[in-house]
């Protein structure tokens, strides 16, 4: 019965997932680095949770451009359709990011930079799933 799960799927689309995931990790690492460095710099003048927002705002265009043009290349979606969907994914992921970050700041003795690094790693997996399955899907 294992063959039944392959019905309706092309082998090339199944094989594309690891390659796509690797590209997602590369772009995500670049965006996360932008987020983390910007937030750490902003923490020199503002509180960590607000600095996290600044980091997100700087990382968003890096993430969208990289995922649109490289991670999910060949998706067929127009950027005008993909941008609002990706923004919804990114904002919902950021809500989880901010909640987890606030919890780590409140309940652990960790440095804000360590807490933010852990938060960025935890949120990345859900962002991949939502981006691949919804944000960068061609509209009919």
N, CA, C and O atoms as a GROMACS GRO file, in nm:
protein
  560
    1UNK      N    1   0.080  -0.121   0.000
    1UNK     CA    2   0.000   0.000   0.000
    1UNK      C    3   0.085   0.128   0.000
    1UNK      O    4   0.030   0.237  -0.019
    2UNK      N    5   0.214   0.118   0.020
    2UNK     CA    6   0.298   0.238   0.021
    2UNK      C    7   0.292   0.311  -0.112
    2UNK      O    8   0.314   0.432  -0.117
    3UNK      N    9   0.264   0.239  -0.220
    3UNK     CA   10   0.256   0.303  -0.352
    3UNK      C   11   0.140   0.401  -0.361
    3UNK      O   12   0.145   0.497  -0.438
    4UNK      N   13   0.036   0.377  -0.284
    4UNK     CA   14  -0.082   0.464  -0.288
    4UNK      C   15  -0.047   0.607  -0.249
    4UNK      O   16  -0.107   0.701  -0.301
    5UNK      N   17   0.046   0.624  -0.159
    5UNK     CA   18   0.079   0.761  -0.117
    5UNK      C   19   0.151   0.838  -0.226
    5UNK      O   20   0.155   0.961  -0.221
    6UNK      N   21   0.207   0.769  -0.325
    6UNK     CA   22   0.276   0.836  -0.435
    6UNK      C   23   0.182   0.873  -0.549
    6UNK      O   24   0.217   0.952  -0.636
    7UNK      N   25   0.063   0.815  -0.548
    7UNK     CA   26  -0.032   0.845  -0.654
    7UNK      C   27  -0.062   0.994  -0.659
    7UNK      O   28  -0.089   1.055  -0.556
    8UNK      N   29  -0.057   1.051  -0.777
    8UNK     CA   30  -0.087   1.192  -0.791
    8UNK      C   31   0.031   1.284  -0.768
    8UNK      O   32   0.017   1.406  -0.781
    9UNK      N   33   0.144   1.230  -0.734
    9UNK     CA   34   0.263   1.312  -0.710
    9UNK      C   35   0.369   1.274  -0.810
    9UNK      O   36   0.384   1.157  -0.846
   10UNK      N   37   0.442   1.372  -0.855
   10UNK     CA   38   0.553   1.340  -0.946
   10UNK      C   39   0.677   1.314  -0.862
   10UNK      O   40   0.697   1.374  -0.757
   11UNK      N   41   0.759   1.223  -0.911
   11UNK     CA   42   0.882   1.189  -0.840
   11UNK      C   43   0.973   1.311  -0.830
   11UNK      O   44   1.041   1.329  -0.729
   12UNK      N   45   0.975   1.396  -0.934
   12UNK     CA   46   1.062   1.513  -0.931
   12UNK      C   47   1.020   1.610  -0.821
   12UNK      O   48   1.106   1.674  -0.761
   13UNK      N   49   0.889   1.623  -0.794
   13UNK     CA   50   0.846   1.714  -0.687
   13UNK      C   51   0.884   1.659  -0.551
   13UNK      O   52   0.914   1.736  -0.459
   14UNK      N   53   0.884   1.526  -0.535
   14UNK     CA   54   0.925   1.466  -0.408
   14UNK      C   55   1.075   1.482  -0.386
   14UNK      O   56   1.120   1.505  -0.274
   15UNK      N   57   1.152   1.469  -0.494
   15UNK     CA   58   1.297   1.482  -0.483
   15UNK      C   59   1.340   1.627  -0.466
   15UNK      O   60   1.451   1.654  -0.419
   16UNK      N   61   1.254   1.720  -0.504
   16UNK     CA   62   1.287   1.862  -0.493
   16UNK      C   63   1.286   1.912  -0.350
   16UNK      O   64   1.351   2.013  -0.320
   17UNK      N   65   1.216   1.844  -0.261
   17UNK     CA   66   1.202   1.894  -0.124
   17UNK      C   67   1.337   1.907  -0.053
   17UNK      O   68   1.361   2.013   0.006
   18UNK      N   69   1.427   1.806  -0.054
   18UNK     CA   70   1.556   1.826   0.014
   18UNK      C   71   1.637   1.942  -0.044
   18UNK      O   72   1.698   2.018   0.031
   19UNK      N   73   1.638   1.957  -0.176
   19UNK     CA   74   1.709   2.066  -0.239
   19UNK      C   75   1.647   2.200  -0.200
   19UNK      O   76   1.717   2.296  -0.170
   20UNK      N   77   1.515   2.203  -0.201
   20UNK     CA   78   1.443   2.324  -0.164
   20UNK      C   79   1.468   2.357  -0.017
   20UNK      O   80   1.485   2.474   0.020
   21UNK      N   81   1.469   2.255   0.066
   21UNK     CA   82   1.494   2.276   0.209
   21UNK      C   83   1.634   2.333   0.231
   21UNK      O   84   1.653   2.422   0.315
   22UNK      N   85   1.732   2.284   0.156
   22UNK     CA   86   1.868   2.337   0.169
   22UNK      C   87   1.874   2.483   0.128
   22UNK      O   88   1.936   2.564   0.196
   23UNK      N   89   1.810   2.517   0.016
   23UNK     CA   90   1.806   2.657  -0.027
   23UNK      C   91   1.734   2.742   0.078
   23UNK      O   92   1.775   2.855   0.106
   24UNK      N   93   1.626   2.688   0.135
   24UNK     CA   94   1.554   2.760   0.239
   24UNK      C   95   1.644   2.786   0.359
   24UNK      O   96   1.641   2.895   0.417
   25UNK      N   97   1.724   2.689   0.397
   25UNK     CA   98   1.816   2.705   0.511
   25UNK      C   99   1.918   2.814   0.483
   25UNK      O  100   1.949   2.895   0.570
   26UNK      N  101   1.972   2.816   0.361
   26UNK     CA  102   2.072   2.916   0.326
   26UNK      C  103   2.011   3.057   0.333
   26UNK      O  104   2.068   3.147   0.395
   27UNK      N  105   1.895   3.075   0.268
   27UNK     CA  106   1.829   3.206   0.271
   27UNK      C  107   1.786   3.240   0.414
   27UNK      O  108   1.802   3.353   0.459
   28UNK      N  109   1.732   3.141   0.484
   28UNK     CA  110   1.690   3.163   0.622
   28UNK      C  111   1.806   3.202   0.712
   28UNK      O  112   1.791   3.287   0.800
   29UNK      N  113   1.921   3.141   0.690
   29UNK     CA  114   2.039   3.176   0.770
   29UNK      C  115   2.083   3.319   0.742
   29UNK      O  116   2.123   3.392   0.834
   30UNK      N  117   2.077   3.359   0.617
   30UNK     CA  118   2.112   3.497   0.582
   30UNK      C  119   2.012   3.595   0.645
   30UNK      O  120   2.052   3.697   0.702
   31UNK      N  121   1.883   3.564   0.636
   31UNK     CA  122   1.782   3.651   0.696
   31UNK      C  123   1.792   3.651   0.849
   31UNK      O  124   1.779   3.755   0.912
   32UNK      N  125   1.816   3.534   0.907
   32UNK     CA  126   1.829   3.525   1.054
   32UNK      C  127   1.952   3.601   1.102
   32UNK      O  128   1.949   3.665   1.207
   33UNK      N  129   2.060   3.594   1.025
   33UNK     CA  130   2.180   3.670   1.061
   33UNK      C  131   2.152   3.820   1.054
   33UNK      O  132   2.194   3.896   1.141
   34UNK      N  133   2.081   3.862   0.949
   34UNK     CA  134   2.041   4.003   0.938
   34UNK      C  135   1.956   4.042   1.058
   34UNK      O  136   1.978   4.146   1.119
   35UNK      N  137   1.858   3.958   1.091
   35UNK     CA  138   1.768   3.984   1.204
   35UNK      C  139   1.848   3.995   1.334
   35UNK      O  140   1.833   4.091   1.409
   36UNK      N  141   1.933   3.894   1.358
   36UNK     CA  142   2.006   3.888   1.484
   36UNK      C  143   2.103   4.005   1.498
   36UNK      O  144   2.108   4.070   1.603
   37UNK      N  145   2.181   4.032   1.393
   37UNK     CA  146   2.278   4.142   1.402
   37UNK      C  147   2.210   4.277   1.419
   37UNK      O  148   2.255   4.360   1.498
   38UNK      N  149   2.102   4.299   1.345
   38UNK     CA  150   2.028   4.425   1.357
   38UNK      C  151   1.970   4.440   1.496
   38UNK      O  152   1.978   4.547   1.557
   39UNK      N  153   1.910   4.332   1.547
   39UNK     CA  154   1.852   4.338   1.682
   39UNK      C  155   1.960   4.363   1.788
   39UNK      O  156   1.940   4.441   1.880
   40UNK      N  157   2.074   4.296   1.774
   40UNK     CA  158   2.181   4.316   1.871
   40UNK      C  159   2.232   4.460   1.869
   40UNK      O  160   2.260   4.518   1.974
   41UNK      N  161   2.243   4.517   1.751
   41UNK     CA  162   2.284   4.657   1.740
   41UNK      C  163   2.178   4.749   1.802
   41UNK      O  164   2.210   4.841   1.876
   42UNK      N  165   2.051   4.722   1.771
   42UNK     CA  166   1.943   4.805   1.823
   42UNK      C  167   1.933   4.796   1.976
   42UNK      O  168   1.888   4.891   2.041
   43UNK      N  169   1.974   4.682   2.034
   43UNK     CA  170   1.969   4.666   2.180
   43UNK      C  171   2.061   4.761   2.253
   43UNK      O  172   2.053   4.775   2.375
   44UNK      N  173   2.149   4.827   2.180
   44UNK     CA  174   2.235   4.927   2.243
   44UNK      C  175   2.153   5.048   2.287
   44UNK      O  176   2.193   5.123   2.377
   45UNK      N  177   2.036   5.067   2.223
   45UNK     CA  178   1.954   5.185   2.251
   45UNK      C  179   1.811   5.155   2.294
   45UNK      O  180   1.746   5.238   2.357
   46UNK      N  181   1.761   5.036   2.262
   46UNK     CA  182   1.622   5.003   2.296
   46UNK      C  183   1.615   4.865   2.360
   46UNK      O  184   1.708   4.786   2.351
   47UNK      N  185   1.502   4.837   2.425
   47UNK     CA  186   1.484   4.710   2.496
   47UNK      C  187   1.479   4.593   2.397
   47UNK      O  188   1.442   4.612   2.281
   48UNK      N  189   1.517   4.473   2.442
   48UNK     CA  190   1.527   4.358   2.352
   48UNK      C  191   1.402   4.325   2.270
   48UNK      O  192   1.414   4.294   2.151
   49UNK      N  193   1.285   4.331   2.329
   49UNK     CA  194   1.164   4.296   2.253
   49UNK      C  195   1.136   4.394   2.139
   49UNK      O  196   1.086   4.355   2.034
   50UNK      N  197   1.166   4.520   2.160
   50UNK     CA  198   1.150   4.620   2.053
   50UNK      C  199   1.262   4.604   1.950
   50UNK      O  200   1.239   4.618   1.830
   51UNK      N  201   1.382   4.575   1.997
   51UNK     CA  202   1.494   4.550   1.906
   51UNK      C  203   1.465   4.429   1.816
   51UNK      O  204   1.506   4.426   1.701
   52UNK      N  205   1.394   4.331   1.870
   52UNK     CA  206   1.355   4.214   1.791
   52UNK      C  207   1.264   4.256   1.674
   52UNK      O  208   1.275   4.200   1.565
   53UNK      N  209   1.177   4.351   1.696
   53UNK     CA  210   1.090   4.402   1.590
   53UNK      C  211   1.173   4.470   1.482
   53UNK      O  212   1.149   4.451   1.362
   54UNK      N  213   1.270   4.549   1.523
   54UNK     CA  214   1.359   4.616   1.428
   54UNK      C  215   1.434   4.512   1.344
   54UNK      O  216   1.445   4.525   1.222
   55UNK      N  217   1.484   4.409   1.411
   55UNK     CA  218   1.554   4.302   1.340
   55UNK      C  219   1.464   4.232   1.239
   55UNK      O  220   1.507   4.203   1.127
   56UNK      N  221   1.341   4.205   1.279
   56UNK     CA  222   1.246   4.142   1.187
   56UNK      C  223   1.221   4.230   1.064
   56UNK      O  224   1.221   4.180   0.952
   57UNK      N  225   1.201   4.357   1.086
   57UNK     CA  226   1.172   4.449   0.975
   57UNK      C  227   1.289   4.456   0.876
   57UNK      O  228   1.266   4.469   0.755
   58UNK      N  229   1.411   4.447   0.924
   58UNK     CA  230   1.526   4.449   0.835
   58UNK      C  231   1.546   4.314   0.764
   58UNK      O  232   1.593   4.310   0.651
   59UNK      N  233   1.510   4.205   0.830
   59UNK     CA  234   1.528   4.072   0.772
   59UNK      C  235   1.419   4.034   0.674
   59UNK      O  236   1.442   3.952   0.586
   60UNK      N  237   1.300   4.092   0.687
   60UNK     CA  238   1.188   4.054   0.602
   60UNK      C  239   1.219   4.066   0.452
   60UNK      O  240   1.196   3.969   0.379
   61UNK      N  241   1.270   4.180   0.403
   61UNK     CA  242   1.297   4.186   0.258
   61UNK      C  243   1.406   4.089   0.213
   61UNK      O  244   1.401   4.038   0.101
   62UNK      N  245   1.503   4.063   0.298
   62UNK     CA  246   1.608   3.965   0.266
   62UNK      C  247   1.544   3.827   0.248
   62UNK      O  248   1.572   3.755   0.153
   63UNK      N  249   1.458   3.794   0.341
   63UNK     CA  250   1.391   3.664   0.339
   63UNK      C  251   1.298   3.650   0.218
   63UNK      O  252   1.305   3.550   0.147
   64UNK      N  253   1.213   3.748   0.195
   64UNK     CA  254   1.118   3.738   0.084
   64UNK      C  255   1.192   3.729  -0.050
   64UNK      O  256   1.161   3.642  -0.131
   65UNK      N  257   1.288   3.816  -0.072
   65UNK     CA  258   1.360   3.816  -0.200
   65UNK      C  259   1.432   3.683  -0.221
   65UNK      O  260   1.426   3.626  -0.330
   66UNK      N  261   1.499   3.635  -0.120
   66UNK     CA  262   1.572   3.509  -0.132
   66UNK      C  263   1.481   3.390  -0.156
   66UNK      O  264   1.509   3.306  -0.241
   67UNK      N  265   1.372   3.383  -0.081
   67UNK     CA  266   1.280   3.271  -0.099
   67UNK      C  267   1.205   3.280  -0.231
   67UNK      O  268   1.184   3.179  -0.298
   68UNK      N  269   1.164   3.399  -0.268
   68UNK     CA  270   1.089   3.415  -0.393
   68UNK      C  271   1.174   3.379  -0.514
   68UNK      O  272   1.129   3.309  -0.605
   69UNK      N  273   1.299   3.427  -0.516
   69UNK     CA  274   1.384   3.409  -0.633
   69UNK      C  275   1.470   3.282  -0.631
   69UNK      O  276   1.520   3.240  -0.736
   70UNK      N  277   1.488   3.220  -0.512
   70UNK     CA  278   1.579   3.108  -0.507
   70UNK      C  279   1.521   2.986  -0.436
   70UNK      O  280   1.514   2.879  -0.497
   71UNK      N  281   1.479   2.998  -0.311
   71UNK     CA  282   1.431   2.881  -0.237
   71UNK      C  283   1.315   2.813  -0.306
   71UNK      O  284   1.312   2.690  -0.319
   72UNK      N  285   1.220   2.892  -0.350
   72UNK     CA  286   1.099   2.838  -0.411
   72UNK      C  287   1.090   2.876  -0.559
   72UNK      O  288   0.981   2.897  -0.612
   73UNK      N  289   1.206   2.885  -0.624
   73UNK     CA  290   1.209   2.921  -0.765
   73UNK      C  291   1.128   2.821  -0.846
   73UNK      O  292   1.119   2.702  -0.813
   74UNK      N  293   1.070   2.871  -0.952
   74UNK     CA  294   0.988   2.785  -1.036
   74UNK      C  295   0.849   2.762  -0.980
   74UNK      O  296   0.774   2.679  -1.031
   75UNK      N  297   0.814   2.835  -0.874
   75UNK     CA  298   0.682   2.815  -0.811
   75UNK      C  299   0.570   2.868  -0.897
   75UNK      O  300   0.456   2.824  -0.882
   76UNK      N  301   0.598   2.961  -0.986
   76UNK     CA  302   0.498   3.013  -1.078
   76UNK      C  303   0.410   3.123  -1.020
   76UNK      O  304   0.328   3.180  -1.092
   77UNK      N  305   0.425   3.154  -0.894
   77UNK     CA  306   0.343   3.259  -0.832
   77UNK      C  307   0.399   3.396  -0.870
   77UNK      O  308   0.520   3.415  -0.878
   78UNK      N  309   0.310   3.490  -0.892
   78UNK     CA  310   0.351   3.628  -0.914
   78UNK      C  311   0.389   3.688  -0.779
   78UNK      O  312   0.332   3.652  -0.676
   79UNK      N  313   0.487   3.780  -0.780
   79UNK     CA  314   0.529   3.838  -0.651
   79UNK      C  315   0.415   3.913  -0.585
   79UNK      O  316   0.408   3.919  -0.462
   80UNK      N  317   0.325   3.970  -0.663
   80UNK     CA  318   0.210   4.041  -0.606
   80UNK      C  319   0.117   3.948  -0.529
   80UNK      O  320   0.050   3.990  -0.436
   81UNK      N  321   0.114   3.821  -0.568
   81UNK     CA  322   0.033   3.722  -0.497
   81UNK      C  323   0.112   3.660  -0.382
   81UNK      O  324   0.057   3.634  -0.275
   82UNK      N  325   0.240   3.638  -0.405
   82UNK     CA  326   0.322   3.573  -0.304
   82UNK      C  327   0.354   3.665  -0.185
   82UNK      O  328   0.361   3.619  -0.071
   83UNK      N  329   0.374   3.795  -0.211
   83UNK     CA  330   0.414   3.886  -0.104
   83UNK      C  331   0.312   3.892   0.010
   83UNK      O  332   0.353   3.878   0.125
   84UNK      N  333   0.182   3.912  -0.015
   84UNK     CA  334   0.089   3.915   0.099
   84UNK      C  335   0.082   3.782   0.174
   84UNK      O  336   0.070   3.780   0.296
   85UNK      N  337   0.092   3.672   0.100
   85UNK     CA  338   0.090   3.541   0.166
   85UNK      C  339   0.216   3.522   0.249
   85UNK      O  340   0.210   3.475   0.363
   86UNK      N  341   0.331   3.557   0.192
   86UNK     CA  342   0.455   3.544   0.267
   86UNK      C  343   0.454   3.637   0.388
   86UNK      O  344   0.501   3.599   0.495
   87UNK      N  345   0.400   3.756   0.372
   87UNK     CA  346   0.390   3.850   0.484
   87UNK      C  347   0.304   3.789   0.595
   87UNK      O  348   0.337   3.802   0.713
   88UNK      N  349   0.194   3.723   0.558
   88UNK     CA  350   0.109   3.658   0.658
   88UNK      C  351   0.186   3.547   0.730
   88UNK      O  352   0.177   3.535   0.852
   89UNK      N  353   0.261   3.467   0.654
   89UNK     CA  354   0.343   3.362   0.715
   89UNK      C  355   0.448   3.424   0.806
   89UNK      O  356   0.465   3.381   0.921
   90UNK      N  357   0.518   3.525   0.757
   90UNK     CA  358   0.625   3.588   0.834
   90UNK      C  359   0.572   3.654   0.961
   90UNK      O  360   0.632   3.643   1.068
   91UNK      N  361   0.458   3.723   0.948
   91UNK     CA  362   0.400   3.790   1.067
   91UNK      C  363   0.350   3.690   1.169
   91UNK      O  364   0.366   3.711   1.289
   92UNK      N  365   0.288   3.581   1.123
   92UNK     CA  366   0.242   3.480   1.220
   92UNK      C  367   0.363   3.412   1.285
   92UNK      O  368   0.361   3.384   1.405
   93UNK      N  369   0.467   3.385   1.207
   93UNK     CA  370   0.589   3.328   1.264
   93UNK      C  371   0.654   3.427   1.361
   93UNK      O  372   0.706   3.388   1.465
   94UNK      N  373   0.649   3.555   1.325
   94UNK     CA  374   0.708   3.655   1.414
   94UNK      C  375   0.630   3.666   1.545
   94UNK      O  376   0.689   3.691   1.650
   95UNK      N  377   0.498   3.648   1.540
   95UNK     CA  378   0.419   3.649   1.664
   95UNK      C  379   0.468   3.537   1.758
   95UNK      O  380   0.486   3.559   1.877
   96UNK      N  381   0.489   3.418   1.700
   96UNK     CA  382   0.546   3.309   1.780
   96UNK      C  383   0.685   3.340   1.828
   96UNK      O  384   0.722   3.308   1.940
   97UNK      N  385   0.764   3.404   1.741
   97UNK     CA  386   0.899   3.445   1.775
   97UNK      C  387   0.898   3.538   1.896
   97UNK      O  388   0.973   3.518   1.992
   98UNK      N  389   0.813   3.640   1.890
   98UNK     CA  390   0.811   3.740   1.998
   98UNK      C  391   0.763   3.678   2.130
   98UNK      O  392   0.814   3.712   2.236
   99UNK      N  393   0.664   3.588   2.123
   99UNK     CA  394   0.616   3.520   2.244
   99UNK      C  395   0.724   3.431   2.305
   99UNK      O  396   0.748   3.436   2.426
  100UNK      N  397   0.789   3.352   2.222
  100UNK     CA  398   0.896   3.265   2.273
  100UNK      C  399   1.012   3.348   2.326
  100UNK      O  400   1.068   3.316   2.431
  101UNK      N  401   1.047   3.452   2.255
  101UNK     CA  402   1.158   3.539   2.299
  101UNK      C  403   1.124   3.604   2.434
  101UNK      O  404   1.209   3.610   2.523
  102UNK      N  405   1.003   3.653   2.448
  102UNK     CA  406   0.961   3.714   2.575
  102UNK      C  407   0.968   3.612   2.688
  102UNK      O  408   1.012   3.644   2.799
  103UNK      N  409   0.926   3.489   2.660
  103UNK     CA  410   0.931   3.384   2.763
  103UNK      C  411   1.075   3.352   2.802
  103UNK      O  412   1.107   3.339   2.920
  104UNK      N  413   1.162   3.341   2.703
  104UNK     CA  414   1.303   3.312   2.733
  104UNK      C  415   1.369   3.427   2.810
  104UNK      O  416   1.449   3.404   2.901
  105UNK      N  417   1.335   3.550   2.774
  105UNK     CA  418   1.389   3.665   2.847
  105UNK      C  419   1.340   3.666   2.992
  105UNK      O  420   1.416   3.700   3.083
  106UNK      N  421   1.214   3.630   3.012
  106UNK     CA  422   1.156   3.635   3.146
  106UNK      C  423   1.198   3.518   3.234
  106UNK      O  424   1.216   3.535   3.354
  107UNK      N  425   1.213   3.399   3.176
  107UNK     CA  426   1.228   3.278   3.257
  107UNK      C  427   1.363   3.211   3.251
  107UNK      O  428   1.383   3.106   3.313
  108UNK      N  429   1.457   3.269   3.179
  108UNK     CA  430   1.591   3.211   3.177
  108UNK      C  431   1.694   3.319   3.212
  108UNK      O  432   1.668   3.438   3.197
  109UNK      N  433   1.809   3.276   3.257
  109UNK     CA  434   1.916   3.373   3.286
  109UNK      C  435   2.001   3.405   3.163
  109UNK      O  436   2.103   3.473   3.175
  110UNK      N  437   1.960   3.357   3.048
  110UNK     CA  438   2.040   3.370   2.927
  110UNK      C  439   2.050   3.514   2.879
  110UNK      O  440   1.960   3.595   2.901
  111UNK      N  441   2.160   3.543   2.814
  111UNK     CA  442   2.180   3.672   2.749
  111UNK      C  443   2.074   3.690   2.642
  111UNK      O  444   2.035   3.592   2.578
  112UNK      N  445   2.025   3.811   2.620
  112UNK     CA  446   1.923   3.832   2.516
  112UNK      C  447   1.965   3.783   2.377
  112UNK      O  448   1.881   3.738   2.300
  113UNK      N  449   2.093   3.791   2.345
  113UNK     CA  450   2.141   3.742   2.216
  113UNK      C  451   2.128   3.590   2.203
  113UNK      O  452   2.094   3.540   2.096
  114UNK      N  453   2.157   3.519   2.310
  114UNK     CA  454   2.143   3.373   2.309
  114UNK      C  455   1.995   3.336   2.298
  114UNK      O  456   1.959   3.246   2.222
  115UNK      N  457   1.911   3.403   2.374
  115UNK     CA  458   1.767   3.377   2.367
  115UNK      C  459   1.711   3.403   2.228
  115UNK      O  460   1.629   3.326   2.179
  116UNK      N  461   1.756   3.509   2.163
  116UNK     CA  462   1.708   3.540   2.029
  116UNK      C  463   1.757   3.437   1.929
  116UNK      O  464   1.682   3.397   1.840
  117UNK      N  465   1.880   3.392   1.941
  117UNK     CA  466   1.935   3.290   1.853
  117UNK      C  467   1.852   3.161   1.861
  117UNK      O  468   1.815   3.104   1.759
  118UNK      N  469   1.822   3.117   1.982
  118UNK     CA  470   1.740   2.996   2.003
  118UNK      C  471   1.601   3.016   1.945
  118UNK      O  472   1.547   2.926   1.880
  119UNK      N  473   1.544   3.132   1.967
  119UNK     CA  474   1.411   3.163   1.914
  119UNK      C  475   1.409   3.156   1.762
  119UNK      O  476   1.317   3.098   1.705
  120UNK      N  477   1.507   3.213   1.698
  120UNK     CA  478   1.513   3.213   1.551
  120UNK      C  479   1.523   3.070   1.497
  120UNK      O  480   1.463   3.039   1.393
  121UNK      N  481   1.596   2.984   1.564
  121UNK     CA  482   1.608   2.845   1.520
  121UNK      C  483   1.475   2.770   1.533
  121UNK      O  484   1.435   2.697   1.443
  122UNK      N  485   1.408   2.789   1.645
  122UNK     CA  486   1.282   2.718   1.671
  122UNK      C  487   1.174   2.757   1.571
  122UNK      O  488   1.098   2.671   1.526
  123UNK      N  489   1.165   2.883   1.537
  123UNK     CA  490   1.058   2.932   1.450
  123UNK      C  491   1.083   2.898   1.302
  123UNK      O  492   0.988   2.897   1.223
  124UNK      N  493   1.205   2.871   1.265
  124UNK     CA  494   1.239   2.848   1.124
  124UNK      C  495   1.164   2.730   1.060
  124UNK      O  496   1.123   2.740   0.945
  125UNK      N  497   1.147   2.622   1.132
  125UNK     CA  498   1.081   2.503   1.074
  125UNK      C  499   0.937   2.531   1.035
  125UNK      O  500   0.893   2.489   0.928
  126UNK      N  501   0.864   2.599   1.119
  126UNK     CA  502   0.724   2.628   1.085
  126UNK      C  503   0.716   2.725   0.967
  126UNK      O  504   0.624   2.716   0.885
  127UNK      N  505   0.811   2.815   0.958
  127UNK     CA  506   0.812   2.909   0.846
  127UNK      C  507   0.834   2.836   0.714
  127UNK      O  508   0.773   2.871   0.614
  128UNK      N  509   0.922   2.735   0.713
  128UNK     CA  510   0.945   2.657   0.592
  128UNK      C  511   0.816   2.586   0.549
  128UNK      O  512   0.778   2.592   0.432
  129UNK      N  513   0.751   2.520   0.642
  129UNK     CA  514   0.630   2.444   0.608
  129UNK      C  515   0.522   2.536   0.553
  129UNK      O  516   0.458   2.502   0.453
  130UNK      N  517   0.499   2.648   0.615
  130UNK     CA  518   0.396   2.741   0.568
  130UNK      C  519   0.434   2.806   0.435
  130UNK      O  520   0.348   2.828   0.350
  131UNK      N  521   0.560   2.838   0.418
  131UNK     CA  522   0.605   2.900   0.293
  131UNK      C  523   0.589   2.804   0.176
  131UNK      O  524   0.538   2.841   0.070
  132UNK      N  525   0.634   2.682   0.196
  132UNK     CA  526   0.629   2.582   0.089
  132UNK      C  527   0.486   2.542   0.057
  132UNK      O  528   0.449   2.525  -0.059
  133UNK      N  529   0.406   2.526   0.159
  133UNK     CA  530   0.271   2.474   0.138
  133UNK      C  531   0.164   2.577   0.106
  133UNK      O  532   0.055   2.541   0.061
  134UNK      N  533   0.195   2.705   0.128
  134UNK     CA  534   0.091   2.805   0.107
  134UNK      C  535   0.140   2.934   0.041
  134UNK      O  536   0.084   2.977  -0.059
  135UNK      N  537   0.243   2.996   0.095
  135UNK     CA  538   0.284   3.129   0.049
  135UNK      C  539   0.332   3.129  -0.095
  135UNK      O  540   0.300   3.220  -0.171
  136UNK      N  541   0.410   3.029  -0.134
  136UNK     CA  542   0.468   3.026  -0.268
  136UNK      C  543   0.403   2.920  -0.357
  136UNK      O  544   0.471   2.850  -0.431
  137UNK      N  545   0.272   2.911  -0.348
  137UNK     CA  546   0.196   2.821  -0.433
  137UNK      C  547   0.127   2.904  -0.540
  137UNK      O  548   0.068   3.008  -0.511
  138UNK      N  549   0.135   2.857  -0.663
  138UNK     CA  550   0.073   2.930  -0.774
  138UNK      C  551  -0.078   2.932  -0.755
  138UNK      O  552  -0.140   2.829  -0.729
  139UNK      N  553  -0.134   3.050  -0.768
  139UNK     CA  554  -0.279   3.065  -0.760
  139UNK      C  555  -0.341   3.028  -0.893
  139UNK      O  556  -0.285   3.057  -0.998
  140UNK      N  557  -0.455   2.963  -0.887
  140UNK     CA  558  -0.523   2.921  -1.011
  140UNK      C  559  -0.621   3.025  -1.057
  140UNK      O  560  -0.687   3.007  -1.159
   0.00000   0.00000   0.00000
